[in-house]
Amino acid sequence: MKQHTKIAILGGGGRTGKFLVTQLIDQGYRLKLLLRNPEQFTIHSPLIEVLKGDAVDSEAIHALLEGCEAVMSTVGQRKGEPLVSSQATTHLLQSMTIYGIRRYIVVAGLNLDTPFDKKSEKTRMATEWMKANYPIVHADRKKAYSILSASAVDWTVVRVPLIVYSDTKGELLVDLEDCKGDTISAAAIGAFLIEQLSDTTYFRKSPFIANP
């Protein structure tokens, strides 16, 4: 997609999302962000439009997507709050259909399973740990993946290991079957997500990405 494209962003106020937003702005993209606490958002640019709202609110999602050509999400589950992944996915798909938006790029953990995985023992152990310690969150992510898989949009679910909040992108390992590294920098996540705006390689696929 060209830089004049307007991108709807969920999770742009989070630790990973801020890296993505900064990189998108540096490349000249126009952004529309949905933030629960916009007064706490410290990135300022004429390329950014901010709406106050929550990803679990269908009306807020609908307002966010108006005038946009693609959607990107780094939104995570917050402790003690309503499950966000499946609700946000449902709301997004409904509004994407209405507005004719095709592209959706979202970040998930490496614990998310797909039918195409060949996870190593280390990745399986990390997955089982997540299932055991956060069963409800894990199930909600799985539900969101099922909803996406049944949709007609051009989605990409980018699966990541432990995130290091660094500006260093480093070498990137990309694999559709297993996570090949233990960590990934937030800057590397942002760069890979942006590449997916103009790359069809991972349409309707769930690549793992990691730094060596």
C-alpha positions in Angstrom: 0.0 0.0 0.0 1.1 3.5 -0.7 2.0 5.9 2.1 -1.1 8.1 1.6 -3.1 5.1 2.8 -4.9 5.7 6.1 -4.4 2.8 8.5 -6.8 2.0 11.5 -4.7 1.1 14.5 -5.8 -0.8 17.6 -3.3 -1.0 20.5 -1.4 2.0 19.4 -1.1 3.3 22.9 0.6 0.1 24.2 4.3 -0.6 24.5 4.5 -2.5 21.2 2.0 -0.3 19.4 4.0 2.8 20.0 6.9 1.4 18.1 4.5 0.5 15.2 2.9 4.0 15.2 6.3 5.7 15.2 7.6 3.7 12.2 4.4 4.2 10.3 4.6 8.0 10.8 8.2 8.0 9.8 7.2 6.3 6.5 4.4 8.9 5.9 1.3 6.8 6.6 -1.8 8.5 7.8 -3.2 6.8 11.0 -6.4 6.6 12.8 -6.0 5.4 16.4 -8.6 4.1 18.9 -7.4 4.9 22.4 -9.0 4.4 25.7 -6.9 7.1 27.3 -5.9 9.5 24.5 -4.8 12.1 27.1 -1.9 9.7 28.0 -0.7 9.3 24.4 2.5 11.2 23.8 3.2 10.8 20.1 2.1 13.9 18.2 1.9 14.2 14.4 -0.5 15.8 11.9 -0.7 12.3 10.3 -2.4 11.0 13.4 -6.2 11.1 14.1 -7.2 9.9 17.6 -10.6 8.6 18.7 -11.5 7.8 22.3 -13.0 4.4 22.7 -12.5 0.7 23.5 -11.9 -2.3 21.2 -14.8 -4.2 22.7 -17.2 -1.5 21.6 -18.7 -2.2 18.2 -19.6 1.5 17.6 -16.1 2.6 18.5 -14.7 0.1 16.0 -17.1 1.2 13.3 -16.1 4.8 13.8 -12.4 3.9 13.8 -12.6 2.1 10.4 -14.4 4.8 8.5 -12.2 6.2 5.8 -9.4 3.6 6.3 -7.9 1.2 3.8 -6.4 -1.4 6.2 -6.4 -2.4 9.9 -3.5 -3.2 12.2 -3.7 -4.4 15.8 -1.2 -4.9 18.6 -3.9 -4.9 21.3 -3.4 -7.2 24.2 -5.5 -8.7 27.0 -5.4 -6.7 30.2 -5.7 -8.5 33.5 -9.2 -8.4 35.0 -10.8 -6.8 32.0 -13.3 -8.2 29.4 -11.9 -10.5 26.8 -10.8 -8.4 23.9 -9.5 -10.7 21.1 -12.6 -12.4 19.8 -14.9 -9.4 20.5 -12.6 -7.0 18.6 -12.2 -9.5 15.8 -15.9 -9.8 15.4 -16.5 -6.1 15.4 -13.7 -5.4 13.0 -14.9 -8.0 10.5 -18.4 -6.5 10.6 -17.2 -3.0 9.9 -14.6 -4.1 7.4 -17.4 -5.7 5.3 -19.5 -2.5 5.5 -16.5 -0.3 4.4 -15.0 -2.7 1.9 -11.7 -3.0 3.8 -9.7 -6.2 2.9 -6.5 -6.1 4.8 -6.1 -6.9 8.5 -2.8 -7.5 10.3 -2.7 -8.6 14.0 -0.1 -9.6 16.5 -0.6 -12.7 18.7 1.6 -14.9 21.0 3.5 -17.9 19.8 1.1 -20.0 21.9 -1.6 -19.7 19.3 -2.0 -23.0 17.5 -3.0 -23.4 13.8 -3.6 -26.6 11.8 -0.3 -25.9 9.9 2.1 -25.9 12.9 5.0 -28.2 13.5 6.1 -26.7 16.8 9.4 -27.7 18.4 9.4 -29.0 22.0 10.4 -25.6 23.3 7.5 -23.9 21.5 5.1 -26.6 22.6 6.2 -26.2 26.2 5.6 -22.4 26.0 2.2 -23.0 24.4 1.3 -25.5 27.2 2.4 -23.1 29.9 0.2 -20.4 28.5 -2.8 -22.8 28.2 -2.3 -23.9 31.9 -1.7 -20.4 33.3 -4.0 -18.3 31.2 -6.6 -20.8 29.8 -9.4 -18.2 29.3 -7.1 -15.8 27.4 -5.7 -18.6 25.3 -9.2 -19.9 24.4 -10.2 -16.4 23.4 -7.2 -16.0 21.1 -8.1 -19.4 19.6 -11.7 -18.3 19.1 -10.5 -15.1 17.4 -8.3 -17.2 15.0 -11.3 -19.4 14.2 -13.4 -16.3 13.4 -10.7 -14.9 11.2 -10.2 -18.2 9.4 -13.9 -18.4 8.5 -13.9 -14.8 7.1 -13.2 -13.6 3.6 -10.7 -10.8 4.4 -7.0 -10.9 3.7 -5.7 -11.3 7.3 -2.3 -12.1 8.6 -1.8 -13.2 12.3 1.9 -12.5 13.2 3.0 -14.7 16.1 5.7 -13.5 18.4 7.8 -14.8 21.4 8.9 -12.6 24.3 9.0 -9.0 23.3 12.1 -6.9 24.0 11.3 -3.2 23.9 14.3 -2.1 21.8 14.8 0.1 18.7 17.2 -2.4 17.3 15.5 -4.5 14.6 18.2 -7.0 14.0 18.0 -10.1 11.8 14.6 -11.6 11.4 13.6 -15.3 11.4 10.2 -15.9 9.8 8.6 -19.4 9.7 5.1 -20.7 9.2 5.5 -23.8 11.3 7.6 -23.0 14.4 9.1 -20.1 16.3 12.9 -20.1 15.6 13.9 -17.7 18.4 13.2 -16.8 22.0 12.7 -13.1 21.7 11.7 -10.4 19.2 12.3 -6.6 19.4 9.3 -4.3 19.3 11.1 -2.4 16.5 11.3 -5.6 14.5 7.7 -6.4 15.0 6.7 -2.9 13.8 8.9 -3.2 10.7 7.5 -6.7 9.8 3.9 -5.5 10.2 4.4 -2.6 7.9 6.0 -4.8 5.3 2.7 -6.8 5.3 0.8 -3.8 4.0 2.4 -4.3 0.6 3.3 -8.0 0.6 0.8 -10.7 -0.2 3.1 -13.6 0.9 1.4 -14.1 4.2 -2.2 -13.5 3.2 -4.5 -15.7 5.4 -1.4 -17.2 7.1 0.1 -17.0 10.6 3.9 -16.6 10.5 6.1 -16.8 13.5 8.8 -14.0 13.7 11.8 -13.9 16.0 15.3 -12.5 16.3 18.1 -15.1 16.4 
